[in-house]
């Protein structure tokens, strides 16, 4: 998970809303608020399981940012779906 903390700006994030804003992940604020703890838990697990597809010596962080963005979005969707709060 070290790759995640090397992303510029990540250490300044101090709320779940700031993560969604930073990674430009769309969400519904009321759903985010209701499931925030579960989403953070899911996101942390996905971060721990993920391995970025790049050499750790590279200075380009865009692939890692894209991976973190995808994992945050997947966490949000998985928790909301599990809670039955996503509607078409």
C-alpha positions as CSV (number, residue, x, y, z in Angstrom):
1,X,0.0,0.0,0.0
2,X,3.1,2.2,0.1
3,X,2.4,3.2,-3.5
4,X,-0.8,4.8,-2.5
5,X,0.8,7.1,0.1
6,X,3.4,8.2,-2.5
7,X,0.7,9.9,-4.6
8,X,1.1,13.6,-4.4
9,X,-1.7,15.2,-2.3
10,X,-3.0,12.0,-0.6
11,X,-1.5,12.8,2.8
12,X,-3.6,16.0,2.9
13,X,-6.9,14.2,2.5
14,X,-8.8,14.3,5.8
15,X,-12.4,13.1,5.0
16,X,-14.1,10.6,2.8
17,X,-15.6,13.5,0.8
18,X,-12.1,14.8,0.2
19,X,-11.0,11.4,-1.2
20,X,-14.0,11.4,-3.6
21,X,-13.2,15.0,-4.7
22,X,-9.4,14.3,-5.1
23,X,-10.0,11.2,-7.2
24,X,-12.9,12.8,-9.0
25,X,-15.3,9.9,-8.2
26,X,-18.9,10.7,-8.6
27,X,-21.2,9.8,-5.6
28,X,-24.4,10.8,-4.0
29,X,-23.6,12.7,-0.7
30,X,-26.4,11.1,1.3
31,X,-25.4,7.6,0.3
32,X,-21.8,8.4,1.0
33,X,-22.6,9.7,4.4
34,X,-24.7,6.6,5.3
35,X,-22.1,4.1,4.3
36,X,-18.8,6.0,5.0
37,X,-17.3,3.6,7.4
38,X,-18.1,0.6,5.2
39,X,-16.8,2.4,2.1
40,X,-13.5,3.3,3.8
41,X,-13.1,-0.3,5.1
42,X,-13.7,-1.7,1.6
43,X,-11.4,0.9,0.0
44,X,-8.6,0.1,2.5
45,X,-8.9,-3.6,1.8
46,X,-8.9,-3.1,-2.0
47,X,-5.8,-0.8,-1.6
48,X,-4.0,-3.5,0.4
49,X,-4.8,-6.2,-2.2
50,X,-3.9,-4.1,-5.2
51,X,-0.5,-4.0,-6.9
52,X,0.0,-1.1,-9.3
53,X,1.1,-2.2,-12.8
54,X,4.2,-0.1,-12.9
55,X,7.8,-0.1,-11.8
56,X,8.1,1.4,-8.4
57,X,11.1,3.4,-9.5
58,X,9.1,5.3,-12.1
59,X,8.3,8.9,-11.1
60,X,5.0,9.0,-13.1
61,X,2.2,8.6,-10.5
62,X,-0.7,8.7,-13.0
63,X,-1.2,4.9,-13.2
64,X,-1.2,4.7,-9.4
65,X,-3.7,7.6,-9.2
66,X,-5.9,5.9,-11.8
67,X,-5.8,2.6,-9.8
68,X,-6.7,4.3,-6.5
69,X,-9.6,6.1,-8.3
70,X,-10.9,2.9,-9.6
71,X,-10.6,1.1,-6.3
72,X,-12.4,4.0,-4.5
73,X,-15.2,3.9,-7.1
74,X,-15.5,0.1,-6.8
75,X,-15.6,0.3,-3.0
76,X,-18.5,2.9,-3.2
77,X,-20.5,0.8,-5.7
78,X,-19.9,-2.5,-3.8
79,X,-21.0,-1.1,-0.5
80,X,-24.0,0.8,-1.9
81,X,-25.1,-2.3,-3.9
82,X,-24.7,-4.5,-0.8
83,X,-26.9,-2.2,1.2
84,X,-29.4,-2.1,-1.6
85,X,-29.2,1.6,-2.1
86,X,-28.3,1.8,-5.7
87,X,-31.2,2.4,-7.9
88,X,-31.3,2.4,-11.7
